[in-house]
């Protein structure tokens, strides 16, 4: 629900852990850019016996108007779907929610990760030329990246911890209306170990490798998604959805071997701008000036820690 006349906004982020999140700084800059006041709160909810109860408490607050918008991150992008009143076309297609907005007392889930990823990667790669991408991970972020690349004509391989998890993603995406006619050879489900073997032994002509796992995130820096020794053609690019720290082992190892590699900060900014527009009606352009302001806030926070 767009509330352009509202004087002060209240947003939040559900996930766990959240200490690494830059979202409060991003949305504070967005609010100031629009000349508005408001807050963006971190709402840590772990996965345990009381997860659904805690989620329902937050959502009841949002139904009452206490929150104007909520983002969702790992590990709840799929779990929150059952708690909402409805999903829009994009969230249903992807099978994951990262943004929740309110219409009256109804909560609606959408997904801005897809477009956020495509807007950022599209500035770095000729997306429309297609190629083969290996996605490491089996959660909501992996689903969003896979759907976006498939829609752009790419061949997509998903490597998840459990083979059935990767198969479930591809089964769900292949039955989604806009992808129903896609040939099955464009999608492949792999175990995580199979994905690692492809990277280590150069068993395929990969154009893009995407880390859609939390491995490498602040607090998990010592757990890169794959070993430092690998063989892939120099044209293979690497994209890490992790953005904190800005250079993960995934990116560092790729760059050390001469590959182009980027973190997920650009995707974070674009998906945040799309969520902000969904909640407020204000469109934010991710300009160098906006990015500089956000990075300044982040550096100030980092120096205080």
C-alpha positions as CSV (number, residue, x, y, z in Angstrom):
1,X,0.0,0.0,0.0
2,X,1.6,3.3,-1.1
3,X,1.4,6.0,1.5
4,X,3.0,9.1,-0.1
5,X,1.2,11.5,2.2
6,X,2.4,9.9,5.4
7,X,4.8,12.0,7.5
8,X,6.7,9.3,9.4
9,X,7.2,5.7,8.3
10,X,8.1,2.5,10.3
11,X,9.8,-0.4,8.5
12,X,11.4,-3.6,9.7
13,X,13.5,-6.5,8.7
14,X,12.8,-10.1,9.8
15,X,15.6,-12.7,9.7
16,X,18.4,-14.3,11.7
17,X,21.1,-13.3,12.3
18,X,20.8,-9.6,11.5
19,X,23.9,-8.0,13.0
20,X,25.5,-7.8,9.5
21,X,22.5,-6.0,7.9
22,X,23.1,-2.6,6.1
23,X,19.4,-2.1,5.4
24,X,18.7,0.4,8.2
25,X,21.4,2.8,6.7
26,X,20.0,2.3,3.2
27,X,16.4,3.1,4.1
28,X,17.4,6.0,6.3
29,X,19.1,7.6,3.3
30,X,16.1,6.9,1.1
31,X,13.8,8.6,3.7
32,X,16.1,11.6,3.8
33,X,16.2,11.8,0.0
34,X,12.4,12.0,0.0
35,X,12.3,14.6,2.8
36,X,10.5,12.1,5.1
37,X,11.0,10.8,8.6
38,X,10.9,7.3,9.8
39,X,12.7,4.2,11.2
40,X,13.9,0.8,10.0
41,X,14.2,-1.8,12.7
42,X,15.9,-5.1,12.9
43,X,13.6,-7.9,14.0
44,X,15.7,-11.0,14.7
45,X,13.6,-14.2,14.8
46,X,15.5,-17.5,15.1
47,X,14.2,-20.8,13.8
48,X,12.9,-22.7,16.8
49,X,9.6,-24.0,18.3
50,X,8.3,-20.4,18.7
51,X,9.2,-19.1,15.2
52,X,5.6,-18.9,13.9
53,X,4.3,-17.4,17.1
54,X,6.9,-14.6,16.9
55,X,6.2,-14.0,13.2
56,X,2.5,-13.8,13.9
57,X,3.0,-11.2,16.6
58,X,4.9,-9.0,14.1
59,X,2.4,-9.5,11.4
60,X,-0.5,-8.6,13.7
61,X,1.3,-5.4,14.6
62,X,1.6,-4.6,10.8
63,X,-2.1,-5.3,10.3
64,X,-2.8,-2.7,12.9
65,X,-0.7,-0.2,11.1
66,X,2.3,-0.3,13.4
67,X,4.6,-1.1,10.5
68,X,4.3,0.3,7.0
69,X,6.5,-2.3,5.4
70,X,8.6,-5.3,6.3
71,X,11.5,-7.0,4.5
72,X,12.3,-10.7,5.0
73,X,15.8,-12.3,4.7
74,X,17.4,-15.7,5.6
75,X,16.0,-18.0,6.9
76,X,12.4,-16.9,6.5
77,X,11.8,-16.1,2.9
78,X,9.8,-19.2,2.3
79,X,8.5,-19.8,5.8
80,X,6.6,-16.4,6.0
81,X,4.5,-17.3,3.0
82,X,2.0,-19.3,5.0
83,X,1.6,-16.5,7.4
84,X,0.4,-13.9,4.8
85,X,-3.0,-13.2,3.4
86,X,-1.9,-13.4,-0.2
87,X,1.1,-13.4,-2.6
88,X,1.5,-11.4,-5.7
89,X,2.4,-13.0,-9.1
90,X,6.1,-12.6,-8.6
91,X,6.3,-14.1,-5.1
92,X,4.1,-17.0,-6.2
93,X,6.3,-17.6,-9.3
94,X,9.6,-17.5,-7.3
95,X,8.2,-19.3,-4.3
96,X,9.8,-16.8,-1.9
97,X,9.0,-13.5,-0.2
98,X,11.5,-10.7,0.7
99,X,9.0,-7.8,0.9
100,X,5.6,-7.5,2.7
101,X,3.2,-4.6,2.2
102,X,-0.3,-3.9,3.6
103,X,-3.6,-3.3,1.8
104,X,-6.1,-2.5,4.5
105,X,-5.6,-5.2,7.1
106,X,-4.4,-7.7,4.5
107,X,-0.7,-8.5,4.2
108,X,0.7,-9.2,0.8
109,X,4.0,-10.8,0.0
110,X,6.1,-9.9,-3.1
111,X,9.7,-10.4,-4.2
112,X,12.1,-7.6,-5.2
113,X,15.2,-9.8,-5.2
114,X,14.6,-10.9,-8.8
115,X,14.6,-7.5,-10.3
116,X,17.3,-6.2,-7.9
117,X,19.6,-9.0,-9.0
118,X,18.9,-8.5,-12.7
119,X,19.3,-4.7,-12.5
120,X,22.7,-5.0,-10.9
121,X,24.1,-8.0,-12.9
122,X,22.7,-6.4,-16.1
123,X,25.1,-3.5,-15.6
124,X,28.0,-6.0,-15.5
125,X,27.1,-8.7,-17.9
126,X,25.2,-8.9,-21.3
127,X,22.3,-10.8,-19.7
128,X,20.3,-11.0,-22.9
129,X,23.0,-13.1,-24.6
130,X,22.3,-16.0,-22.2
131,X,24.8,-18.5,-20.9
132,X,25.2,-21.2,-18.3
133,X,25.0,-20.3,-14.6
134,X,25.7,-22.5,-11.6
135,X,23.8,-21.3,-8.5
136,X,25.1,-22.5,-5.1
137,X,22.3,-22.7,-2.6
138,X,18.7,-23.9,-2.2
139,X,16.9,-21.1,-0.4
140,X,14.7,-18.2,-1.4
141,X,17.6,-16.2,-2.8
142,X,18.6,-19.1,-5.1
143,X,15.0,-19.3,-6.3
144,X,14.9,-15.6,-7.2
145,X,18.3,-15.7,-9.0
146,X,17.3,-18.9,-10.9
147,X,13.9,-17.5,-12.0
148,X,15.5,-14.2,-13.2
149,X,18.1,-16.0,-15.2
150,X,15.7,-18.5,-16.7
151,X,13.4,-15.6,-17.8
152,X,16.4,-14.1,-19.6
153,X,17.2,-17.3,-21.5
154,X,20.0,-18.7,-19.4
155,X,20.7,-22.4,-18.7
156,X,20.5,-22.8,-14.9
157,X,22.1,-25.4,-12.7
158,X,21.3,-25.4,-9.0
159,X,23.5,-27.1,-6.4
160,X,21.9,-27.5,-3.0
161,X,23.0,-29.4,0.1
162,X,20.3,-31.9,-0.6
163,X,19.5,-33.0,-4.1
164,X,15.8,-33.1,-3.4
165,X,16.0,-29.5,-2.4
166,X,17.5,-28.5,-5.8
167,X,14.9,-30.7,-7.6
168,X,12.1,-29.1,-5.7
169,X,13.2,-25.6,-6.8
170,X,13.4,-26.6,-10.5
171,X,10.1,-28.5,-10.3
172,X,8.4,-25.4,-8.8
173,X,9.9,-23.1,-11.4
174,X,9.2,-25.4,-14.3
175,X,5.5,-25.5,-13.5
176,X,5.3,-21.7,-13.2
177,X,3.2,-20.4,-16.1
178,X,5.8,-18.1,-17.7
179,X,8.5,-20.9,-17.7
180,X,6.2,-23.9,-18.4
181,X,7.3,-24.1,-22.0
182,X,11.0,-24.0,-21.3
183,X,13.0,-27.1,-22.4
184,X,14.0,-29.2,-19.5
185,X,17.7,-29.3,-20.5
186,X,17.9,-25.6,-19.5
187,X,17.5,-26.7,-15.8
188,X,19.6,-29.1,-13.8
189,X,19.5,-30.1,-10.2
190,X,22.8,-31.0,-8.4
191,X,24.1,-31.8,-5.0
192,X,26.4,-29.2,-3.5
193,X,29.3,-31.6,-3.9
194,X,28.5,-32.1,-7.6
195,X,28.6,-28.3,-8.0
196,X,32.0,-28.1,-6.2
197,X,33.3,-30.8,-8.5
198,X,32.2,-28.9,-11.6
199,X,34.1,-25.9,-10.3
200,X,37.2,-27.8,-9.2
201,X,37.6,-29.9,-12.4
202,X,36.3,-27.5,-15.0
203,X,33.7,-29.9,-16.2
204,X,31.5,-27.4,-17.9
205,X,31.6,-24.2,-19.9
206,X,30.2,-21.9,-17.2
207,X,29.6,-18.2,-17.7
208,X,28.5,-17.3,-14.2
209,X,28.8,-18.8,-10.7
210,X,26.5,-17.4,-8.0
211,X,26.8,-17.9,-4.3
212,X,23.3,-17.8,-2.9
213,X,24.2,-19.3,0.4
214,X,25.0,-17.3,3.6
215,X,28.5,-18.8,3.7
216,X,31.1,-16.0,3.8
217,X,28.7,-13.6,5.6
218,X,30.1,-11.7,8.5
219,X,30.4,-14.3,11.3
220,X,30.7,-17.1,8.7
221,X,33.9,-15.8,7.0
222,X,35.8,-19.0,7.6
223,X,33.2,-21.1,5.7
224,X,33.6,-20.2,2.0
225,X,31.1,-22.0,-0.3
226,X,33.9,-23.8,-2.3
227,X,37.7,-24.5,-2.0
228,X,40.3,-22.0,-3.2
229,X,41.6,-24.4,-5.8
230,X,39.5,-24.6,-8.9
231,X,39.8,-24.6,-12.7
232,X,37.4,-22.6,-14.9
233,X,37.8,-20.5,-18.1
234,X,38.8,-16.9,-17.5
235,X,35.5,-15.7,-19.0
236,X,33.6,-17.3,-16.0
237,X,32.3,-14.5,-13.7
238,X,31.5,-14.8,-10.0
239,X,28.7,-13.1,-8.1
240,X,28.3,-13.4,-4.3
241,X,25.0,-12.3,-2.9
242,X,26.8,-11.8,0.4
243,X,27.7,-8.1,0.8
244,X,29.2,-7.9,4.3
245,X,32.2,-8.3,4.3
246,X,32.6,-6.6,0.9
247,X,35.3,-9.1,-0.2
248,X,34.4,-12.7,0.7
249,X,36.7,-15.7,0.2
250,X,34.5,-16.5,-2.7
251,X,35.3,-13.2,-4.4
252,X,38.9,-13.1,-3.3
253,X,39.7,-16.6,-4.7
254,X,38.0,-15.7,-8.0
255,X,39.9,-12.4,-8.4
256,X,43.2,-14.1,-7.5
257,X,42.7,-16.3,-10.5
258,X,41.9,-13.4,-12.8
259,X,38.1,-13.7,-12.9
260,X,35.7,-10.9,-12.7
261,X,33.8,-11.1,-9.3
262,X,31.3,-8.9,-7.6
263,X,29.5,-8.8,-4.2
264,X,25.8,-8.4,-3.6
265,X,25.8,-4.8,-2.5
266,X,24.4,-3.5,-5.8
267,X,21.6,-6.1,-5.6
268,X,20.9,-5.1,-2.0
269,X,20.5,-1.4,-3.0
270,X,18.2,-2.1,-6.0
271,X,16.0,-4.5,-4.1
272,X,15.7,-2.0,-1.3
273,X,14.8,0.8,-3.6
274,X,12.1,-1.4,-5.2
275,X,10.7,-2.3,-1.7
276,X,10.8,1.3,-0.6
277,X,8.8,2.3,-3.7
278,X,6.3,-0.5,-3.0
279,X,5.7,0.8,0.6
280,X,5.8,4.6,-0.1
281,X,5.3,5.3,-3.8
282,X,8.6,7.2,-3.9
283,X,11.0,6.0,-6.6
284,X,14.6,6.1,-5.6
285,X,17.3,6.1,-8.3
286,X,20.6,4.4,-7.2
287,X,22.9,7.2,-8.2
288,X,26.6,7.5,-7.3
289,X,25.6,10.2,-4.8
290,X,23.1,7.9,-3.0
291,X,25.6,5.1,-2.9
292,X,28.2,7.4,-1.4
293,X,25.9,8.6,1.3
294,X,25.0,5.0,2.2
295,X,28.7,3.9,2.3
296,X,29.5,6.8,4.5
297,X,26.9,5.7,7.1
298,X,28.2,2.2,6.9
299,X,31.8,3.3,7.5
300,X,30.7,5.4,10.4
301,X,28.9,2.4,12.0
302,X,32.0,0.2,11.3
303,X,34.3,2.6,13.0
304,X,32.1,2.7,16.0
305,X,32.0,-1.1,16.4
